[in-house]
């Protein structure tokens, strides 16, 4: 009869069980459960902010919104987008299983990387994307004055 020597590891079995539990938890959370979109009480539009020539461009994804329900306010350093997505009708049919679309109001303020000329800002809304064009504030030209040397 052969006896094999094994290193003494009093916690190895418990650590293996803990590792299995952690793996199972992550697989359940990121696997099956993540296939269903997360439901949030507050809708916040996703934005891209980038520079294009002399302009700062802010693009916000706001699907299902009517442009009449949007408000955009611009200051020298930030843009605030507000809106309300309204649910047009409530479905009470017995064959209706899931309703995952968001409804309600939102407000999001985006800090800008540089000062902009808010008076010349423009906005357009097409195919669920709000595009705000913000001209960068031009540095004021300093007047040059020649002074007499005494």
C-alpha positions in Angstrom: 0.0 0.0 0.0 1.3 3.4 -1.0 0.9 6.5 1.0 1.2 9.8 -0.8 2.3 12.8 1.1 0.2 15.9 0.7 1.1 19.4 2.0 -1.0 20.3 5.0 -3.5 23.0 4.0 -6.2 23.4 6.6 -8.2 26.1 4.7 -7.8 24.8 1.1 -11.2 23.1 1.1 -13.0 26.2 2.5 -11.2 28.5 0.1 -12.2 26.3 -2.8 -15.8 26.5 -1.7 -15.6 30.2 -1.3 -14.1 30.6 -4.8 -17.0 28.5 -6.3 -19.6 30.7 -4.5 -18.0 33.9 -5.7 -17.8 32.5 -9.3 -21.5 31.4 -9.2 -22.5 34.8 -7.8 -20.7 36.7 -10.6 -22.0 34.4 -13.3 -25.6 34.9 -12.1 -25.2 38.6 -11.8 -23.3 39.3 -15.1 -24.8 36.3 -17.0 -28.5 35.7 -16.9 -29.5 38.8 -14.9 -27.6 41.3 -17.0 -29.5 40.3 -20.2 -32.5 42.2 -18.8 -31.9 45.9 -19.0 -31.4 47.6 -15.7 -34.5 49.5 -14.6 -33.8 53.0 -13.2 -36.1 55.4 -11.6 -34.3 58.3 -13.2 -33.5 58.5 -16.9 -30.2 60.2 -17.7 -29.2 60.7 -21.3 -25.8 59.5 -22.4 -23.6 62.2 -23.9 -20.5 62.7 -26.0 -18.5 65.9 -25.7 -15.9 66.7 -28.3 -14.1 69.5 -30.1 -14.6 70.2 -33.8 -12.7 73.1 -35.1 -13.6 76.2 -33.1 -16.7 74.5 -31.6 -17.5 72.3 -28.7 -20.1 69.7 -29.7 -22.4 68.0 -27.2 -24.4 65.0 -28.4 -27.0 63.4 -26.2 -29.0 60.2 -26.8 -32.6 60.9 -25.9 -34.7 58.3 -27.8 -38.5 58.6 -27.8 -38.4 62.3 -26.9 -40.4 65.0 -28.7 -38.2 68.1 -29.3 -41.0 70.3 -27.8 -40.4 68.6 -24.5 -36.7 69.5 -24.4 -35.0 72.5 -22.9 -31.3 73.4 -23.3 -29.6 76.1 -21.2 -26.1 77.2 -21.9 -23.7 79.2 -19.7 -20.0 79.9 -20.4 -18.9 76.8 -18.6 -21.8 74.3 -18.8 -24.8 73.0 -20.6 -28.0 71.8 -18.9 -30.4 69.5 -20.8 -33.9 69.0 -19.4 -36.8 67.1 -20.7 -39.8 64.9 -20.1 -40.6 61.6 -21.8 -44.3 61.0 -21.6 -46.1 57.7 -21.7 -48.7 58.0 -24.4 -51.0 55.2 -23.2 -51.2 52.6 -20.6 -51.6 49.0 -21.8 -53.8 46.8 -19.7 -54.1 43.9 -22.0 -53.6 40.5 -20.4 -51.1 39.5 -23.2 -48.8 42.3 -22.2 -45.8 40.8 -20.3 -43.0 43.4 -19.9 -42.8 47.2 -20.1 -39.1 48.3 -19.8 -39.2 51.7 -21.5 -38.4 54.7 -19.2 -40.8 57.6 -18.7 -40.5 60.7 -16.7 -38.5 63.9 -16.5 -34.7 64.3 -16.4 -32.1 67.0 -16.0 -28.4 66.7 -16.8 -25.7 69.3 -16.5 -22.5 68.8 -18.4 -19.4 70.8 -17.5 -17.5 72.1 -20.6 -13.8 71.8 -21.1 -13.5 75.5 -22.1 -15.6 78.7 -22.1 -18.1 79.0 -24.9 -20.1 81.9 -26.4 -23.6 81.0 -25.1 -25.2 83.7 -27.3 -24.1 81.8 -30.5 -25.0 78.3 -29.4 -27.2 76.2 -31.6 -29.1 72.9 -31.1 -30.8 70.4 -33.3 -32.6 67.1 -32.6 -32.8 64.3 -35.1 -33.4 60.5 -34.8 -33.2 60.6 -31.0 -29.9 62.5 -30.8 -29.7 66.1 -29.5 -26.7 67.9 -31.0 -25.6 71.2 -29.4 -22.9 73.3 -31.1 -21.1 75.7 -28.9 -18.6 78.2 -30.4 -15.6 78.5 -28.1 -15.1 81.9 -26.6 -12.4 83.8 -28.5 -9.9 85.5 -26.3 -10.4 89.2 -26.2 -7.9 91.1 -28.3 -5.7 93.2 -26.1 -5.2 96.8 -27.2 -1.6 97.7 -27.6 -0.5 101.0 -26.3 2.8 102.5 -26.8 4.1 104.4 -23.9 6.7 107.1 -23.8 10.0 106.3 -22.1 11.2 109.0 -19.7 
